[in-house]
Amino acid sequence: MPQPPEGEQTDVDAHSVGDVAASVLIDAGAVLASSLDPSTTMGQVASLTLPRLADLCVIDLRDEDGSIREVAVACVQPELARELEKLRVEHPLNPAGGHPVAQVLRSGQPVLLPEMTSTLLNSFAQGSKHAEFMIDHGYRSAVVAPLLARERTLGALSVLRLGGGTPYGQEDLQLVCELARRAALAIDNARLYSEVHSVERRLEAILVNLAEAITVVDEHGQTVFANQAAADLLCVSDPEELTSSRPGEIMPRFLVLDEQGRELDLEHMPGRQLFAGETPGPLLVRNIVRATGEERWLIVRSSPIADPESGRVVYVVNVFENITEVKRVQLAESFMAQASRVLASSLDYAETLQRIARLAVPQIADWCAVELVNEKDEIERVAVHHPDPAKLELAEQLNRDYRPSLDEPAGVPEVIRTGEARIYTDIPADALAQYARDNQHLELLSAIGATAVIIVPMIGATGPIGAITLVSAESMRRLSPGDLALAERLGRRAGTAVENARLYTERSRIAQTLQQALLPESLPDIPGLDVHARYCAAGELNEVGGDFYDVFDYGPDRWMLVIGDVCGKGPRAAGVTALARHTLRAAAMSGQSPTEMLETLHRALRRQPPGADLCTVCLVAAHNTGAATQLAVALAGHPPPLLIDRDGHAELIGSPGTLLGVLDPIEILETKAELRDGETLLLYTDGVTDAGRPNVELGETGLIELCRQAPRLDLDSLLEYVEDVALMHAKLGLRDDLALLGLRASQSVPSQR
Amino acid sequence: MLGLHGELDLLGAPLLQEAIDQADGEASAIMVLDLQDLQFVDSAGLRVILAAHERSRQSGQELALTPGTEQVQRLFTIAGVNDHLRIIGSPDEVFV
């Protein structure tokens, strides 16, 4: 780099250089602050060096690809400036070449050329034409300073003296460097600004075209930006209507509720909370357009824009996501799932329907009423709900004084007669007046304040059996075809449930009566022994047969315990159960041993019409001798009973024997055991051990473990506990009957753990 | 040969009955119920198996079974039917 030696520095009056410097920098400050357009600014910077600092000034910038582009030329001879511009276009500077500008761009260091000889000029000229130009115009002395900003060299500022002017010295170099630094900052700022500006323009283009509604609100609540989606959502024609509206003018057009139906005001909105210094999360709101009753579900998300210096929130960006469709489907499914659970929960349909009505309010409507046709063909109100007791009284009065009869042309009677759902989305006053029977009726109907009504039939197997009425009133919620479809599903589901409940009650009454005939009405009192039983029928109570048990005496201090399982259900199984029970009793009375009793039953079963009536039995003969109770256990295809000691340790008693009624010959082995104070013998059917299959069936080992872990309970409570655990295991529903029969030597109280 | 999978209970029993009735129509000399993959049997399932046993005994056909899972074997033991049925190690044994 041609750094001139100290000695060559021209002696210049320091005072005058200082003046020039001050005036140039002041002028430059004014120019650079005046505009953000870099090309204009650079032209002005170049001009202001004339003639105080230079005869010719050139500003070059480095483009992204590394090429050098002249952006401003100013010269005391305007003709020369034009020629130079032309020359630079024809012979662009080689960035890798020896031209001082190229050198400065590469090194980032300024260059001072106090005296430029023709040899020097020739050495870096871009061809002979360029050399001739420089020599002809008397290039004399030059300073080239880098345009440095943020440690990048953006370009170079060159000042030249032509002809016989004073050559540049070190102080000029410093001044040019300072000027170049300021120019570089201006260029850099202008570039940043234009980048930000284009980002802003892109952002705005995105916001404007986004499907999600976006508003920007200032701290006074004034909307300063809104996109078309926001205008659509807020029911105005264009964004300008929002930005020109007064703060708080738009919100009252909507009823805004939270998920639980509580009304929300402006203070609950996340945007407002941001201005209050809080950090709200997204808010899910149910938004109802007051003018039309249209309902939307929106997620409102707000982000703050803070003032960079004070940190104060100056703007809030609100994004409204419309999730109405998603929410509708979700609510409908969740409602139906809840409704189904309620309907399946009980056979008491009056209670169930009241719960359904409560479920429908406020999820679907403000009012819900359920009517059924009774056996006298009268329409009977079985459920009604509204959250306000005063309003509920209106409904009660209407029902008391103006109960509809089945032959009326419109409303509930019509729906029940035709089985066709009706939806009234608009209730004109004159229609109401026409429907009303008298003035008081009209008053009551008006007080209900219905804005929309849906009536759906409840359909049973034979046709409509009732109707469900949903009314939208003070919420002004519009009832949509989606609501109608949901209500119809509810009507069908509820109709089936009511019908099932009615049939079921009938059938289970018969079944229970029959079952009770098969089981002992009560167990005998046995001196010194506790005896208890529990029985739980599978198949929803409406089938008979299956498990049975019995306890009877067959001599002084001699008791027979019987538990068994007849394969199958229904009348045939019930017949076999009765046969088994009575055959065993008769056999015991005639003095047979347990083995003989089982053989007798086997033969009796074999005499039955063919059909493989399979029966398993466990017999326990208990002889209370006073000191201890002697047990004889005989098994015929039945799981062995458990003998549980006072500490809860249980073991299986008995050896397997052939089940009865199918295979010949049967083989039965009697096992002797002793029941001591506080010990328990537990007889059970496979419904207990199989409960919970196929996943977590209790099994024999599970039952043993259960007895070990069970709290020290009296016998009845122990059986109840085992039954509860088995039922808990069978959470998918009991697949088989479950019977438990327990015997405990009760002379003394069981020890406490 | 009939291979049984899953659970043979009140719900599964009619399906087995149907399969056995169909197989009966083919009147082969021996029927094998392969229980190796059977997870569960209850009294209803046992009843169908025993009915098939009874019928084969009367018609001179032979019925053989392979042992099922632990639960199935336990049920057969409790029911005291092992001595009455022909239990074989694997379905191929009948052809040896």
Interface residues (C-beta under 8 A of the other chain):
Chain A: D565 C567 G568 K569 A612 L614 T616 L635 A636 G637 H638 P639 P640 P656 G657 T658 L659 V662 L663 I666 E667 D686 D690 R693 P694 E697 G699 E700 R735 D736
Chain B: E7 D9 L10 Q39 F40 D42 S43 A44 L46 R47 L50 A51 H53 E54 Q71 R74 L75 T77 I78 A79 G80 V81 D83 H84
